[in-house]
């Protein structure tokens, strides 16, 4: 789920990485941090979003999958698809402070608008787990077959869960007050991502094998429109403060913008191969994308080279930030699963260079 335009909250699927969260936490007075989950490495790469540099690597439970962040940006929750845990990350220290046992193969997670309840889809045990965030413990469960992703209405009353049970695809609607399924809307195809518009008036979802976004009226449970896309639409969102809704379309590798007033495509933007998720940043005009491929792999490997709080980066990032920071060239390094040597640079913290040069 992505109810808040001030934070990034997204995950990528099984074979790659996850761009999950943009947190307004200063790093050396720089910009916010982005959290990238590396599915195969079982880690989170923490990136200075403005500098584009990896600043930390956080070990997490096997197969980081779904993510959610509190309104104040202090806590990130990460589900481990290959585990039974949801990890709790303190964004100030960038450390896992607790692992919450929720059941086998947790997938999607979402926070209620007041941050008091975390809803987790436990795919491997056919149920939904409800976590009290004040105690970080499971306080209730509800049976739902093969639950995948979850989105919570901005009014905090209902959660919509995508059901991927073969032959019984659907959207399960859960009353968060009673923590029970009130009804299930049947679907003919496997649901993929599903999200509420920022105002809760419409619900958007994509399906496997369907080249369009389905627009559902939550008041009537009826499909009121279909937004044409290219092959294999995945993530869809209509974030607050945006004139357009956005759809990540995997087939043509593009971001499709649509007019939420007419539910018609407006234009498209070419992006990297196999895009999975996208969202707006805290300042509105920027978009953040996730894509599988070598760039994410190199970033994760460079992060793994850092020790003792180092901030390391590649040549492309160094070129972008060299006018703002003092950098030290460390030479080329051989990285796992990267064919060619990679030139690595280290960021010198502000003030350190002056102290060395001036001898003070």
FIKOL-79885 format. One line per field, with one value per residue: x, y, z of N, C-alpha, C in turn; residue number from 1; residue in one letter. Coordinates in steps of 0.02 Angstrom, whole numbers, always signed. Layout:
N
nx <- [X, ...]
ny <- [Y, ...]
nz <- [Z, ...]
cax <- [X, ...]
cay <- [Y, ...]
caz <- [Z, ...]
cx <- [X, ...]
cy <- [Y, ...]
cz <- [Z, ...]
i <- [NUM, ...]
aa <- [A, ...]
This chain:
360
nx <- [+41, +19, -13, +35, +102, +216, +313, +410, +354, +372, +385, +483, +465, +503, +632, +727, +770, +713, +638, +596, +570, +567, +640, +629, +761, +903, +1068, +1224, +1180, +1122, +1005, +848, +833, +838, +773, +826, +780, +864, +827, +887, +1003, +963, +965, +956, +989, +1041, +1017, +1079, +968, +979, +1116, +1139, +1212, +1262, +1241, +1232, +1213, +1090, +1063, +927, +776, +753, +726, +672, +520, +376, +348, +331, +308, +313, +217, +299, +421, +513, +517, +536, +451, +481, +439, +485, +491, +541, +542, +473, +448, +423, +527, +583, +643, +745, +756, +843, +958, +976, +958, +898, +783, +693, +617, +466, +367, +259, +208, +222, +301, +269, +198, +133, +122, +43, +11, -110, -191, -167, -56, -63, -92, -26, -48, -30, -3, -4, +55, +97, +24, -107, -179, -217, -118, -128, -42, -5, +66, +115, +158, +223, +178, +82, -89, -207, -280, -341, -426, -380, -371, -219, -162, -96, -52, -90, -199, -249, -395, -395, -477, -460, -543, -569, -478, -409, -373, -273, -316, -242, -277, -282, -412, -498, -485, -479, -536, -520, -614, -584, -643, -572, -600, -671, -590, -616, -668, -775, -831, -797, -738, -758, -637, -585, -456, -283, -250, -135, -49, -134, -211, -273, -336, -272, -374, -466, -580, -583, -527, -388, -328, -220, -209, -146, -109, -198, -213, -237, -287, -393, -531, -608, -759, -770, -886, -991, -941, -915, -839, -793, -722, -594, -425, -331, -176, -5, +66, +62, +37, +85, +117, +8, -48, -125, -65, -68, -70, -31, -59, -85, -122, -19, +54, +151, +214, +260, +287, +314, +410, +387, +327, +165, +60, -97, -255, -347, -474, -538, -499, -413, -269, -132, +4, +163, +316, +475, +565, +685, +726, +606, +524, +451, +392, +337, +338, +292, +407, +446, +446, +357, +368, +460, +486, +509, +582, +579, +679, +732, +899, +1073, +1116, +1056, +1110, +1249, +1249, +1209, +1316, +1425, +1387, +1405, +1542, +1575, +1635, +1632, +1547, +1571, +1540, +1517, +1534, +1501, +1582, +1489, +1398, +1488, +1526, +1413, +1403, +1521, +1544, +1491, +1539, +1688, +1787, +1866, +1968, +1966, +2010, +1996, +1881, +1844, +1686, +1558, +1466, +1475, +1537, +1645, +1783, +1748, +1757, +1783, +1732, +1757, +1660, +1709, +1673, +1589, +1691, +1795, +1897, +1939, +1992, +2102, +2180, +2207, +2265, +2205]
ny <- [-59, +117, +250, +376, +522, +582, +492, +356, +196, +48, -113, -232, -376, -554, -583, -484, -326, -211, -58, +40, +142, +316, +419, +562, +595, +675, +655, +692, +822, +811, +750, +656, +479, +330, +166, +13, -147, -298, -438, -564, -556, -536, -415, -239, -98, +61, +219, +380, +485, +604, +620, +500, +395, +244, +221, +132, -42, -156, -305, -416, -516, -668, -642, -501, -415, -350, -179, -49, +114, +220, +369, +469, +435, +364, +226, +79, -56, -221, -359, -532, -636, -765, -809, -808, -687, -512, -379, -248, -92, +32, +192, +291, +232, +138, -2, -168, -184, -270, -430, -480, -618, -679, -781, -904, -852, -704, -575, -442, -284, -159, -2, +67, +229, +296, +235, +138, +5, -132, -216, -375, -484, -654, -761, -895, -960, -936, -825, -668, -562, -460, -330, -251, -98, -32, -126, -212, -340, -484, -471, -522, -633, -671, -779, -792, -846, -874, -736, -587, -442, -291, -155, -8, +83, +262, +312, +225, +118, +0, -138, -191, -341, -429, -581, -730, -861, -1004, -1022, -956, -816, -648, -499, -472, -398, -320, -283, -172, -140, -247, -344, -441, -532, -453, -464, -540, -495, -571, -614, -637, -654, -668, -559, -423, -291, -177, -27, +112, +271, +431, +498, +403, +381, +304, +140, +60, -73, -202, -343, -506, -543, -451, -307, -178, -57, -87, +3, +28, +66, +93, +114, +52, -69, -94, -108, +35, +90, +58, +74, +88, +5, -40, -205, -307, -225, -166, -99, +27, +194, +338, +471, +592, +766, +754, +782, +679, +503, +358, +220, +77, -6, -157, -229, -138, -69, +57, +208, +247, +385, +435, +520, +554, +605, +573, +444, +404, +370, +484, +516, +434, +377, +322, +198, +102, -73, -201, -133, -115, -45, +120, +288, +450, +575, +662, +797, +810, +845, +748, +580, +415, +265, +85, -46, -201, -267, -236, -114, -99, -212, -183, -71, -129, -218, -130, -67, -171, -171, -71, -16, +17, +131, +194, +287, +235, +243, +230, +275, +346, +401, +474, +572, +649, +705, +767, +904, +942, +869, +809, +686, +526, +430, +259, +162, +23, -113, -286, -355, -462, -559, -461, -418, -335, -241, -118, +54, +132, +255, +350, +444, +589, +646, +801, +934, +854, +853, +987, +995, +908, +967, +1094, +1062, +1071]
nz <- [+0, -30, +45, +73, +14, +58, +88, +23, -20, -63, -145, -238, -345, -337, -397, -389, -328, -201, -199, -73, +29, +59, +169, +268, +331, +389, +319, +355, +337, +215, +91, +97, +143, +48, +49, -5, -39, -51, -127, -151, -77, +52, +121, +163, +71, +114, +54, +19, -44, -116, -145, -203, -152, -71, +100, +204, +249, +289, +369, +345, +368, +273, +101, +77, +58, +65, +120, +243, +316, +459, +498, +553, +504, +577, +589, +493, +422, +369, +273, +269, +139, +127, +255, +422, +471, +511, +500, +606, +579, +644, +590, +625, +676, +580, +597, +629, +752, +804, +770, +712, +734, +620, +544, +409, +259, +241, +143, +76, +164, +266, +345, +457, +444, +566, +613, +710, +688, +602, +454, +389, +254, +258, +163, +156, +253, +232, +288, +371, +469, +612, +680, +830, +840, +950, +1040, +958, +925, +868, +869, +823, +701, +535, +426, +258, +94, +11, +19, -51, -85, +10, +39, +121, +152, +149, +251, +351, +383, +307, +239, +87, +12, -101, -173, -217, -239, -337, -456, -375, -375, -311, -222, -57, +67, +217, +376, +481, +611, +668, +624, +526, +379, +271, +146, -14, -169, -320, -448, -617, -658, -602, -469, -459, -413, -302, -261, -166, -224, -173, -105, -74, -148, -263, -314, -374, -476, -542, -655, -693, -861, -913, -1004, -946, -822, -688, -628, -481, -397, -232, -159, -224, -262, -395, -557, -634, -735, -859, -883, -1023, -1055, -1094, -1121, -978, -853, -692, -551, -486, -454, -379, -323, -187, -224, -355, -528, -609, -620, -599, -687, -686, -820, -877, -997, -1113, -1044, -971, -892, -869, -879, -818, -836, -698, -694, -812, -831, -933, -1035, -1029, -1062, -1092, -1015, -1053, -964, -864, -897, -859, -757, -595, -483, -434, -372, -306, -248, -93, -127, -228, -379, -427, -486, -426, -474, -483, -540, -610, -627, -679, -620, -493, -433, -433, -348, -228, -207, -194, -78, +10, +22, +106, +265, +442, +445, +324, +171, +16, -164, -342, -500, -579, -487, -411, -503, -508, -380, -349, -344, -225, -118, -37, -110, -104, -206, -218, -303, -420, -395, -379, -391, -328, -444, -540, -693, -741, -668, -543, -519, -367, -249, -99, +14, +97, +256, +289, +348, +395, +297, +298, +427, +418, +316, +367, +485, +606]
cax <- [+0, +55, -61, +64, +148, +278, +361, +408, +335, +360, +428, +488, +449, +547, +697, +772, +778, +653, +644, +540, +551, +606, +630, +658, +810, +964, +1131, +1273, +1141, +1102, +934, +817, +863, +798, +788, +821, +784, +896, +791, +932, +1056, +933, +989, +928, +1039, +1017, +1047, +1066, +930, +1002, +1184, +1140, +1265, +1243, +1271, +1230, +1182, +1057, +1040, +856, +752, +759, +680, +633, +464, +335, +375, +287, +343, +270, +209, +355, +481, +561, +517, +519, +435, +499, +421, +533, +452, +569, +546, +409, +457, +423, +580, +570, +705, +750, +788, +896, +1018, +976, +967, +838, +777, +650, +587, +399, +347, +190, +188, +264, +298, +232, +206, +118, +108, +18, -6, -170, -171, -143, +5, -72, -101, +8, -84, +19, -29, +39, +39, +110, -22, -176, -211, -195, -98, -136, +11, -10, +132, +140, +191, +256, +156, +21, -146, -263, -271, -403, -413, -388, -331, -164, -162, -34, -40, -144, -205, -297, -431, -371, -517, -438, -596, -566, -417, -422, -319, -276, -318, -214, -292, -303, -483, -539, -454, -526, -517, -552, -623, -578, -662, -516, -625, -687, -537, -649, -684, -846, -852, -743, -759, -724, -603, -572, -384, -243, -236, -64, -49, -197, -199, -323, -316, -255, -434, -507, -642, -577, -479, -357, -290, -198, -216, -103, -139, -246, -175, -273, -298, -464, -549, -664, -793, -779, -954, -1037, -905, -920, -788, -823, -681, -533, -375, -288, -103, +31, +65, +87, +39, +97, +99, -34, -57, -145, -41, -89, -29, -13, -113, -93, -109, +39, +53, +213, +195, +322, +299, +351, +458, +370, +282, +107, +23, -167, -296, -395, -541, -567, -473, -383, -197, -111, +67, +205, +387, +516, +608, +728, +694, +569, +505, +402, +355, +354, +300, +317, +449, +415, +439, +305, +382, +503, +463, +559, +566, +618, +689, +781, +955, +1141, +1127, +1038, +1158, +1312, +1239, +1209, +1384, +1467, +1366, +1436, +1613, +1583, +1646, +1640, +1509, +1592, +1493, +1551, +1495, +1534, +1603, +1431, +1373, +1541, +1524, +1355, +1407, +1588, +1543, +1461, +1573, +1757, +1786, +1930, +1967, +1993, +2032, +1948, +1869, +1805, +1626, +1523, +1415, +1486, +1588, +1704, +1802, +1710, +1793, +1747, +1752, +1732, +1641, +1739, +1622, +1602, +1730, +1854, +1949, +1966, +2033, +2164, +2220, +2228, +2301, +2171]
cay <- [+0, +180, +301, +439, +546, +608, +438, +302, +133, +2, -171, -265, -446, -604, -596, -428, -284, -176, +12, +38, +198, +378, +446, +628, +593, +703, +620, +745, +880, +799, +740, +598, +414, +280, +99, -35, -215, -343, -500, -622, -547, -530, -354, -175, -46, +127, +264, +452, +493, +662, +608, +437, +353, +196, +241, +77, -105, -184, -375, -426, -585, -695, -621, -440, -414, -291, -129, +6, +162, +261, +439, +511, +413, +334, +153, +44, -127, -260, -430, -578, -685, -831, -818, -801, -626, -442, -345, -178, -54, +100, +229, +334, +191, +92, -68, -206, -185, -326, -471, -501, -682, -672, -840, -920, -815, -641, -539, -371, -254, -90, +29, +109, +299, +319, +197, +94, -64, -155, -272, -416, -542, -712, -802, -966, -989, -918, -783, -600, -550, -391, -316, -190, -68, -8, -182, -250, -410, -503, -470, -557, -659, -684, -825, -769, -891, -848, -663, -562, -372, -262, -82, +15, +144, +318, +325, +177, +70, -62, -159, -231, -390, -467, -653, -764, -932, -1028, -1037, -915, -751, -597, -446, -483, -335, -335, -231, -168, -135, -314, -387, -497, -523, -435, -492, -550, -479, -620, -591, -693, -659, -658, -488, -408, -238, -143, +33, +165, +339, +465, +521, +346, +378, +250, +88, +39, -134, -234, -416, -542, -557, -399, -247, -118, -48, -89, +58, +4, +113, +57, +123, +6, -131, -103, -81, +93, +108, +22, +119, +48, +9, -90, -272, -320, -171, -193, -52, +84, +239, +407, +502, +660, +820, +742, +793, +617, +438, +326, +147, +46, -55, -195, -250, -87, -36, +128, +235, +276, +434, +439, +574, +522, +631, +538, +376, +392, +382, +552, +507, +383, +393, +261, +188, +44, -138, -235, -91, -146, +1, +190, +331, +518, +592, +709, +864, +811, +840, +693, +511, +365, +202, +25, -89, -254, -262, -229, -53, -114, -261, -149, -29, -172, -244, -76, -58, -224, -157, -18, -36, +70, +192, +225, +299, +220, +255, +216, +334, +385, +440, +522, +627, +691, +738, +791, +975, +954, +832, +788, +615, +491, +375, +199, +116, -26, -172, -341, -365, -524, -557, -403, -443, -292, -204, -56, +107, +149, +316, +358, +512, +615, +683, +873, +956, +812, +876, +1051, +983, +878, +1015, +1151, +1037, +1091]
caz <- [+0, -30, +59, +94, -38, +86, +96, -26, +14, -117, -149, -303, -340, -309, -426, -390, -270, -180, -179, -27, +71, +61, +236, +275, +385, +363, +323, +344, +313, +146, +81, +128, +130, +14, +72, -59, -14, -98, -113, -150, -27, +118, +152, +142, +58, +133, +5, +21, -106, -154, -169, -241, -125, -20, +163, +252, +228, +348, +361, +363, +359, +205, +49, +92, +10, +75, +166, +265, +358, +501, +476, +574, +470, +624, +587, +431, +430, +309, +278, +238, +103, +140, +327, +457, +510, +489, +536, +625, +570, +672, +536, +651, +682, +523, +625, +647, +825, +823, +718, +734, +704, +596, +506, +351, +196, +239, +80, +80, +229, +264, +409, +460, +443, +632, +627, +768, +668, +542, +425, +354, +219, +271, +105, +168, +302, +212, +338, +382, +537, +634, +728, +869, +834, +1015, +1073, +905, +931, +833, +916, +793, +632, +498, +371, +189, +53, -31, +17, -80, -64, +50, +37, +171, +134, +188, +311, +402, +403, +270, +203, +27, +5, -164, -161, -275, -237, -404, -463, -329, -370, -289, -175, +8, +104, +288, +423, +527, +680, +691, +598, +494, +308, +263, +82, -63, -238, -364, -508, -664, -669, -542, -454, -446, -364, -292, -221, -164, -239, -110, -70, -58, -188, -312, -299, -437, -471, -604, -656, -739, -925, -931, -1022, -924, -750, -669, -582, -441, -352, -169, -132, -257, -280, -467, -601, -668, -793, -872, -913, -1068, -1045, -1133, -1093, -911, -803, -625, -498, -505, -398, -390, -261, -169, -252, -424, -577, -646, -591, -631, -695, -710, -871, -885, -1066, -1150, -999, -969, -841, -902, -841, -839, -809, -652, -705, -870, -832, -998, -1037, -1048, -1098, -1061, -1008, -1055, -905, -870, -911, -806, -700, -551, -440, -440, -328, -305, -191, -47, -155, -279, -451, -447, -481, -409, -506, -467, -599, -600, -673, -652, -580, -424, -409, -419, -289, -169, -197, -168, -8, +49, +30, +156, +335, +491, +430, +262, +117, -46, -224, -406, -538, -603, -430, -393, -550, -492, -315, -335, -329, -160, -66, -49, -123, -107, -254, -187, -354, -445, -353, -408, -352, -342, -497, -584, -739, -746, -607, -531, -485, -305, -215, -30, +32, +158, +291, +292, +404, +403, +250, +323, +486, +397, +277, +409, +542, +668]
cx <- [+44, +7, -31, +114, +213, +330, +355, +395, +320, +406, +429, +477, +510, +618, +746, +778, +714, +670, +584, +523, +596, +590, +664, +704, +876, +1023, +1184, +1238, +1121, +1028, +908, +851, +813, +820, +774, +831, +812, +872, +838, +985, +1030, +960, +948, +987, +1007, +1054, +1029, +1033, +953, +1071, +1187, +1193, +1238, +1279, +1270, +1199, +1155, +1037, +968, +838, +753, +705, +639, +581, +423, +366, +323, +328, +294, +269, +269, +421, +531, +568, +497, +506, +449, +479, +473, +496, +477, +576, +476, +407, +442, +476, +561, +637, +698, +789, +842, +962, +1028, +995, +899, +836, +731, +627, +521, +380, +273, +164, +227, +248, +253, +248, +194, +106, +83, +0, -71, -148, -145, -81, -3, -75, -64, -28, -35, -16, +19, +21, +45, +64, -95, -212, -182, -176, -104, -85, -3, +59, +158, +177, +231, +240, +92, -36, -207, -243, -339, -386, -429, -344, -281, -166, -95, -18, -99, -141, -260, -329, -405, -413, -502, -488, -590, -497, -439, -361, -327, -269, -295, -225, -316, -376, -528, -506, -504, -493, -556, -555, -627, -596, -607, -538, -638, -635, -566, -663, -759, -874, -790, -771, -722, -694, -589, -498, -347, -231, -162, -60, -118, -186, -261, -294, -308, -317, -482, -570, -642, -521, -454, -321, -273, -205, -168, -140, -191, -208, -215, -276, -373, -478, -613, -692, -805, -850, -1002, -1007, -909, -859, -819, -783, -623, -485, -329, -214, -69, +27, +96, +93, +48, +74, +58, -46, -85, -127, -66, -41, -9, -72, -128, -89, -51, +30, +121, +193, +258, +338, +339, +403, +446, +327, +225, +73, -50, -203, -349, -466, -577, -548, -447, -308, -183, -46, +107, +278, +426, +561, +651, +689, +662, +554, +451, +359, +378, +314, +328, +360, +414, +407, +392, +327, +423, +467, +521, +537, +605, +622, +741, +840, +1021, +1152, +1113, +1089, +1224, +1306, +1242, +1279, +1431, +1450, +1399, +1510, +1626, +1592, +1649, +1606, +1530, +1534, +1532, +1506, +1535, +1550, +1544, +1403, +1424, +1539, +1467, +1365, +1474, +1592, +1517, +1498, +1646, +1757, +1858, +1924, +2002, +2019, +1979, +1943, +1829, +1746, +1591, +1468, +1418, +1546, +1652, +1720, +1763, +1753, +1752, +1776, +1722, +1717, +1674, +1688, +1640, +1640, +1794, +1911, +1981, +2011, +2101, +2210, +2248, +2266, +2268, +2134]
cy <- [+62, +237, +370, +464, +572, +555, +390, +237, +81, -57, -198, -339, -490, -605, -538, -391, -248, -104, +26, +106, +257, +412, +513, +631, +620, +656, +671, +806, +872, +784, +678, +533, +369, +211, +50, -105, -261, -414, -559, -617, -543, -470, -294, -128, +22, +178, +337, +470, +552, +650, +545, +390, +307, +214, +186, +16, -139, -256, -381, -499, -604, -670, -560, -427, -351, -243, -77, +51, +203, +333, +482, +490, +379, +259, +127, -29, -163, -333, -472, -636, -757, -847, -819, -734, -561, -407, -273, -141, +15, +142, +277, +296, +145, +21, -101, -211, -241, -364, -497, -565, -677, -735, -846, -877, -753, -604, -464, -347, -182, -66, +67, +182, +326, +281, +148, +20, -78, -217, -310, -474, -600, -765, -877, -999, -967, -878, -712, -593, -476, -379, -249, -157, -40, -63, -224, -324, -421, -508, -506, -583, -672, -727, -792, -813, -854, -771, -637, -491, -347, -186, -62, +81, +202, +335, +275, +124, +2, -74, -202, -276, -425, -541, -689, -839, -955, -1048, -995, -847, -699, -542, -458, -417, -351, -274, -228, -160, -204, -365, -451, -480, -509, -460, -500, -538, -527, -587, -650, -703, -646, -584, -479, -354, -206, -85, +79, +230, +375, +485, +464, +338, +321, +202, +61, -27, -162, -309, -446, -557, -507, -334, -183, -116, -48, -35, +38, +61, +76, +62, +72, -62, -146, -74, -25, +115, +60, +69, +78, +59, -36, -157, -272, -258, -201, -144, +6, +128, +306, +445, +573, +711, +810, +754, +729, +557, +407, +250, +125, -10, -93, -214, -199, -49, +39, +144, +270, +325, +435, +495, +542, +548, +594, +464, +356, +407, +454, +549, +454, +405, +328, +258, +126, -20, -168, -191, -125, -96, +72, +229, +402, +528, +644, +779, +866, +801, +779, +626, +466, +299, +145, -17, -142, -242, -248, -168, -67, -163, -228, -106, -70, -199, -191, -64, -110, -214, -107, -47, +26, +135, +227, +237, +290, +230, +237, +281, +378, +428, +493, +583, +675, +731, +771, +866, +992, +921, +820, +711, +588, +433, +315, +149, +67, -86, -223, -355, -429, -513, -495, -418, -401, -259, -138, -6, +131, +212, +316, +431, +532, +660, +757, +892, +918, +838, +941, +1040, +953, +928, +1069, +1129, +1055, +1032]
cz <- [+0, -18, +69, +44, -9, +96, +38, +10, -38, -116, -220, -291, -328, -336, -421, -325, -256, -165, -136, +2, +63, +126, +242, +335, +359, +370, +305, +313, +240, +144, +117, +108, +94, +38, +15, -31, -68, -84, -107, -96, +44, +157, +128, +130, +74, +91, +21, -45, -148, -184, -212, -216, -71, +45, +216, +220, +291, +334, +385, +352, +286, +158, +66, +38, +17, +125, +184, +311, +398, +477, +494, +543, +515, +617, +518, +448, +364, +319, +242, +206, +116, +213, +357, +493, +472, +532, +549, +623, +601, +620, +560, +655, +622, +547, +636, +723, +850, +762, +745, +698, +685, +562, +442, +290, +198, +175, +90, +151, +220, +333, +403, +463, +510, +655, +686, +751, +603, +518, +379, +319, +228, +219, +119, +217, +291, +266, +338, +455, +552, +690, +763, +870, +900, +1052, +1024, +911, +890, +883, +888, +725, +601, +438, +304, +145, +8, -37, -7, -57, -24, +44, +86, +148, +177, +249, +366, +421, +370, +240, +145, +15, -62, -148, -223, -273, -306, -406, -420, -319, -346, -247, -111, +46, +178, +329, +476, +599, +709, +670, +568, +421, +302, +197, +38, -132, -285, -426, -553, -678, -604, -528, -438, -393, -359, -243, -222, -192, -173, -70, -53, -100, -238, -292, -366, -428, -540, -597, -707, -804, -948, -943, -1008, -849, -737, -617, -547, -398, -287, -140, -161, -273, -355, -503, -642, -729, -799, -908, -957, -1054, -1096, -1098, -1023, -867, -734, -572, -526, -444, -422, -327, -250, -201, -324, -470, -614, -599, -629, -633, -720, -757, -891, -957, -1106, -1108, -996, -908, -879, -855, -865, -803, -763, -661, -762, -873, -902, -996, -1059, -1089, -1062, -1061, -1009, -994, -917, -881, -849, -746, -659, -513, -453, -389, -333, -244, -149, -75, -215, -350, -472, -442, -465, -439, -475, -530, -582, -646, -639, -609, -507, -395, -390, -355, -225, -154, -169, -95, +36, +61, +86, +226, +379, +474, +367, +214, +52, -106, -286, -442, -559, -547, -410, -438, -534, -428, -301, -320, -261, -102, -86, -55, -126, -155, -223, -238, -374, -398, -393, -363, -374, -394, -540, -627, -738, -679, -603, -493, -425, -274, -144, -17, +97, +193, +294, +355, +414, +360, +275, +382, +468, +363, +322, +471, +608, +698]
i <- [1, 2, 3, 4, 5, 6, 7, 8, 9, 10, 11, 12, 13, 14, 15, 16, 17, 18, 19, 20, 21, 22, 23, 24, 25, 26, 27, 28, 29, 30, 31, 32, 33, 34, 35, 36, 37, 38, 39, 40, 41, 42, 43, 44, 45, 46, 47, 48, 49, 50, 51, 52, 53, 54, 55, 56, 57, 58, 59, 60, 61, 62, 63, 64, 65, 66, 67, 68, 69, 70, 71, 72, 73, 74, 75, 76, 77, 78, 79, 80, 81, 82, 83, 84, 85, 86, 87, 88, 89, 90, 91, 92, 93, 94, 95, 96, 97, 98, 99, 100, 101, 102, 103, 104, 105, 106, 107, 108, 109, 110, 111, 112, 113, 114, 115, 116, 117, 118, 119, 120, 121, 122, 123, 124, 125, 126, 127, 128, 129, 130, 131, 132, 133, 134, 135, 136, 137, 138, 139, 140, 141, 142, 143, 144, 145, 146, 147, 148, 149, 150, 151, 152, 153, 154, 155, 156, 157, 158, 159, 160, 161, 162, 163, 164, 165, 166, 167, 168, 169, 170, 171, 172, 173, 174, 175, 176, 177, 178, 179, 180, 181, 182, 183, 184, 185, 186, 187, 188, 189, 190, 191, 192, 193, 194, 195, 196, 197, 198, 199, 200, 201, 202, 203, 204, 205, 206, 207, 208, 209, 210, 211, 212, 213, 214, 215, 216, 217, 218, 219, 220, 221, 222, 223, 224, 225, 226, 227, 228, 229, 230, 231, 232, 233, 234, 235, 236, 237, 238, 239, 240, 241, 242, 243, 244, 245, 246, 247, 248, 249, 250, 251, 252, 253, 254, 255, 256, 257, 258, 259, 260, 261, 262, 263, 264, 265, 266, 267, 268, 269, 270, 271, 272, 273, 274, 275, 276, 277, 278, 279, 280, 281, 282, 283, 284, 285, 286, 287, 288, 289, 290, 291, 292, 293, 294, 295, 296, 297, 298, 299, 300, 301, 302, 303, 304, 305, 306, 307, 308, 309, 310, 311, 312, 313, 314, 315, 316, 317, 318, 319, 320, 321, 322, 323, 324, 325, 326, 327, 328, 329, 330, 331, 332, 333, 334, 335, 336, 337, 338, 339, 340, 341, 342, 343, 344, 345, 346, 347, 348, 349, 350, 351, 352, 353, 354, 355, 356, 357, 358, 359, 360]
aa <- [X, X, X, X, X, X, X, X, X, X, X, X, X, X, X, X, X, X, X, X, X, X, X, X, X, X, X, X, X, X, X, X, X, X, X, X, X, X, X, X, X, X, X, X, X, X, X, X, X, X, X, X, X, X, X, X, X, X, X, X, X, X, X, X, X, X, X, X, X, X, X, X, X, X, X, X, X, X, X, X, X, X, X, X, X, X, X, X, X, X, X, X, X, X, X, X, X, X, X, X, X, X, X, X, X, X, X, X, X, X, X, X, X, X, X, X, X, X, X, X, X, X, X, X, X, X, X, X, X, X, X, X, X, X, X, X, X, X, X, X, X, X, X, X, X, X, X, X, X, X, X, X, X, X, X, X, X, X, X, X, X, X, X, X, X, X, X, X, X, X, X, X, X, X, X, X, X, X, X, X, X, X, X, X, X, X, X, X, X, X, X, X, X, X, X, X, X, X, X, X, X, X, X, X, X, X, X, X, X, X, X, X, X, X, X, X, X, X, X, X, X, X, X, X, X, X, X, X, X, X, X, X, X, X, X, X, X, X, X, X, X, X, X, X, X, X, X, X, X, X, X, X, X, X, X, X, X, X, X, X, X, X, X, X, X, X, X, X, X, X, X, X, X, X, X, X, X, X, X, X, X, X, X, X, X, X, X, X, X, X, X, X, X, X, X, X, X, X, X, X, X, X, X, X, X, X, X, X, X, X, X, X, X, X, X, X, X, X, X, X, X, X, X, X, X, X, X, X, X, X, X, X, X, X, X, X, X, X, X, X, X, X, X, X, X, X, X, X, X, X, X, X, X, X, X, X, X, X, X, X]
